[in-house]
Every structure is written in structure tokens, then in C-alpha cells.
Amino acid sequence: MQKNAEITFSKEFINTFKDFLVDYFGYKTYMDMIVVPFLHKKTLMYLPVLSYTDRKHNEVEDLLELAKDNDYQIRTLNFEYQDFKKHDPVTMRLDIENKTAEEIMKTFSTNTRKALKKGLKANFEFCAGNKARHIETFYKMYSTALHNHGTPHYGKDFFYALRDALGDRLKFNCFYVGDEVAGSSCVMYDEEFTMAQWLGINPKFRNSGVGYLIYYREIEESIARGKKILDFGRSGFETGTYEFKRRFRAKPVKIDIYQPKNEDLYSKYSLASDIWKKLPKPIVDFLGPKLTKYLKDL
């Protein structure tokens, strides 16, 4: 594993994100942990929403001591883990330091390059930023994508509040065909790496190459910003999203999830996910943002 891949979130970013969650959701805190309530049960988390934190897998002794005798969840990156198994939670990372986007593209498979070139030739109108129009455009794609995935989504005001907290460290990428949105993504920038946190694609344009274009444009942007790593976000090992991200030569890093009882999250929530997909969109738009405050696994 190259040294650059051992980058985690900075402590400053984590503190800012923690303050945002406390302000937005009204969470209480217990020392370094956030208290996530659900009915009669409370879970100590470090932290919700983000797939991992500023800690590595061998840097959690103090948190485990703090959380003992409670329900808890702590997420870290484990750079030493190599014995990957299906559904292991991983984050997919691409080392971009001292490379050009063209050099990286040359490492892609023939089929991936063809799909990307299809997106480049489609002449999508592209705009990026964190103004209201960017958030509104992104949210249409994001909320629909998560419904199709069977996952509750955050409310629109979540992203406005996150923009206010992170400033120019939060950006929304939007791709259009005329007045129609083809795809969008939301990315966060820390000191040394980019996290591609959320992405949505209009099913009408699924075969247009826009999904490849979204990630490629972020490779270009992250290189321009001097980042060392582009993180494509969390996936289950050998799942569909994992395989798609692997086409960009992104490599998996294990996400260790510390909790009293080990669980296969992808299997645990499969039934609930199937049910959520079948609910009408207006219902999930109403219930999803209300539920997200209480769910530790999203």
C-alpha cells in the first residue's frame, strides 16, 4: 500500500463536521462521541454520516474505553487489512499525486476508456459550485438515486447547512442536456484528499457515459487542487458499486466498524432496503429526512 493511501480526515475537518451534526440534528455529545438516539436506545458514535474518521484502526483505544458498557459504533480505516471478503465495508481510493488525468486514463481498461470517451463526446453542459442552483440540481438526482438504492436520504436543508459549515470545501457537480439533469455529485475536500460522498445519475442517461464522466471530471479537479487521493466512497466489497469504482483503478481500503456485535450491514438491511424501494417517492421524501437523524448506518 502506497504511503499516500494512508491519509485519513484531518482532525480539524472532523471537528467541523461534528459541530455541524450537533447543530443540525441537535445531537448531544459525550466527550468525543455523538449520542445518536433511537426510540429507547442510544448509540455513541464517532461519527455518523462519514464512512470513516481521522482515526486509523489502531488508534481507538481511548474511544473504546469511553464507549464501554454502551451501544457504540466507531469507524476507522484499516490500511493493513488485505484478506477481503464479500460485503466487507471498504472505501475505494485512487492515488493521484504527481499524475495527470490523461496518465490516469491510460491505465483504464479499453471498455472503461470507451465509456468515458462516450461521455466526453456527449457534450454535456457542466457547472459546479455550492450555490442554491447547484444544491437544488444535485438534490433531485441524489434523492431519487437513494430511493432506487433503498436508502433513506437527508433533507435538502441538510446540504444547505453543510455548505454553510464547510464553505468552499463542499462542491456540487452538475451535468445537463438542455434543461434536463443527466447526473450530479457532491464532493468534500480535506487537506490532502477529496471525498466523493454522494452521486446520482438520471436513469434516462445511464448509458451515456455520464457516470464515468462525473468521476473523471473530479479526477481533473482534485489534481488541480493539489490533492493526493481521490476517495470514491464506501461500497461493499465485490458489490456492483465496488466493481464500478474499480474500473477507475481505485483500490479498496477496509473500513473497520467497531461495535459490540459484528454485523454484515449489507445483509442485515437487505429486506428493509427492498421495502423502501417500493414505497412511493412522496412518502420517502417525507419520511427519509426525518429518519436520518436516528439511523447509525447510512
N, C-alpha and C positions, 0 to 999 in steps of 0.2 A: 504494500500500500504506500503510495507516494505521500510525502510529508504534508503537502497541501491539503490532502483529503482529510487530515485530522483537525480541520478547522470546525469549531462549533460557534454558536451565537456568542457575541460578546456579553459581558456582564451588564454593560450599560444598556444594550438592546433589551435584554431580559428584564431589567428593572423598569424600563419604559413600558414594555409590553404588560408587565404585571400591574403597573399603575393604571394602564388603560383598562384592563379587565376589571379591576376593582371599581373604577369609576363607572364603567359602562354597565356591568351586571350588578353592581352593588355587593360584590363578594366581601366577606370578612376574611381576615388573614390570621394565620397562626405562625408567628416567626417568619420564616422564608416561604411558607406554604400558603396556598389559597384554599379556602374552605368551600367546596362545591356541595350544595345541598340537594337532596333528592328525597322527597317525602320525609320519612322519619330518620333517614340515613344521611350522614355527612362524610365526604371523602376529602382527605388532604391531598392536594395536587401541587406538583412542581413541574410544569404549569399546564393549564388547559389550553386548547386550541393549537398551539405549536406542537409539531411532531416530536421535537426534542428541545433541549435547552442549552445552557452554557456548560453543563456538566458532562464529563465522559463517564463510562461505565464504572471506572474505579475511583470515582470522586463523589460518592453518595453516602458515605458512612454517617456523616452528620445528619443528613436528611432522613435516613432510615432510623436513626436514634430518635429524631424529633417526631417521626410518624408512628413509632411503635405503639401497639395497643389501640390503633385506629385503623379504619379503612383508608388506604392511601394509594396513590399512583405517582410514580416518578419516571420520567422518560429521559434516556440518555443515548448517546451514540457509543457503539462498541466497535472500534476500529480493528480489533484483533480477531473478531469472530469470522470464520470462513466456512464453517460446516452448515451452509444454508439449507433450510428445509422449506417445503411448500407452505405458503402463508406466513412465513416469518415476516414480521414487520420490518421493512427496510426503507431507506431513503436512497434515491438514485442520484449519483453525483458525477459531474464531468469536470475534469481538470482543464482549465482554460488559460492558465498563466503562461505568458510568453508565446502565445499561439494566435494565429489569425483565424477568423471564421472560415476562410477558404481552406486553410490547412486542416481544420477540424472536419469540414465537409468531405474532404478527400478520404477520410477514414470510414465514412459511412458505407454501408452495403450498396450495391447497384440499385436495388429496389428502393431503398431509402432516398438515395440521391434523385431517382426518377420522381418520387412522390414530392420531394421538396421542390424540384425544378418545375413541377406542375403547379405548385402553389405560387412560385415566383412569377410564372408566366401568366397567372390568372389576373394580374394587375389589381389586386385588392387595394382599396383605399385604406391607408393605415394612419391611425393617430394614437398618441399616447400622452398620458398625464394623469393628474389626480383631481381635476376639476369635476364639477357636478355632472357634466355631459359624459365624461369618461366613466364615472361610477354608475350612472343610470344605464349606460350601454352594457357595461360589464355585468351588472346585476341581472339583466334579462337572461343572459346566457348562463350565468352561474346558478341561479335558482332553478332553471329548467334542467341543467346538467345534473345537479344533485338530486332532483326529484327522480330523474331517469335512473340514477345510480342507487336510489333507495335510501338516501341520507337526508335528514333534516338540514335546512340551510339557515344561516344567520339572516337577520333582518337587514334591510337596506341601510338603516341608520347605523348599524354596526360598522359599515365601511366608511361612512362619513366620519364617525367618531375615531376610527382607526387612522384615517387620513389626518385628522386634527392632531392625533398623538404622534404619528411618525413623520409627518411633513413630507419632504421630498424623498424620504426613504421608502415610500409606498407609491407604486405606479400601476396604472391600468392600461393595457394594450388592447386596442380595438381594431378589427378588420371588417371592412364594409364592401358590399356590392351595391352601389347606388345607395338607397336608404335602408337596405337590409343588412343586418349584422350577420357576418359569417362565423365569427369566433372572437373570443376575448380571453384575457388572462389578467391576474393580479399578482404582482411580484413585490417582494420586500428586499431591501438592500441593507446588509450589515457592513461592518468594516471591511471584511475580506471576501465575502461571498454573497451571492444572490439566491434567494429562496423563491422559486416559482410555486406559490402556495395554492392558487386556485385557477382553474381553466374551464372554459365552456365552449362547445362547438355547436353551431346550428346544424341539426341533422340533415337539412337540405344540402349543406355544403360538405358533408362528411367525406366525400370522395374527391374534393377539390384540392387537397393538399394543404388546406389551411391549418390543420393541426401540426403539421411539420413546420409550416411557416412561422407559427406562433413561437415555437421553441427556438427556431433558427434566428429569428429577429432578437430574441432575448440573449442568445449566444453573442450576437454582434454588440448589443447594448452593454452586456456585462463586461465584455472585453474592453469596450470604450471607456467604461467606468473604472477600469483597472482592477477588477475582481479576479480572484484566483480560482474560485469554484462556482459553478452554476449547479444548484441543487434543484432537481426536478420534482422533489417532494416524495411523500410517503406512498408506498404500494405494498401489497402482499407479494412475497417472493413467488415468481412464476405465475402470477395472475396476468390478466390482459393489460392492465396499465403498466405493470412492470415490463412486459415484453415490448410495449410501445416505446417506453423511455430507453430501453436497452438498444433500440435502433440508432440512437444518437451516440452510442458508445459510452453511455452513462453506466457507472458501476455501483453495485449495491453496498451500502453500509448498514449493518444491523442496528435497529433501534431496540434497545433493551427497555422493557417496561417492567418496572418493579412494582409489585402489588402483592397483597397477602396470598392470593391464589392465582396461579398462572392460568391464562385462558387463551384459546385460539379466537381472537376477536372476529376474524372473518367468518368463522363457522358459527360463533355464538350469535351473531346478529343477522345471519342469513335469512331467517324466517321473518324477522321484523322488517328487514330491508325489502323483501318481496311484497309484504303487505303495504309498505309505504309507497312503493312504486305504483300500486293500483289505486291509491287514493286520488280523488280529483285534485287538480292543481290549485284551485281556490282554497281547498281545505289545508293542503300542505303549506301554502303561502301564509295561512293564518296560524296554524299550529307550530310549524317549524321554528320560526324565530322565538316563540315562547318557550319551546322545549330546550333550545340550545344551551340556555343558562344551566340546566340541570344534568346535562349529559357529559360524562367524562371522556367518552370515546366517540370522537367525530373525525 
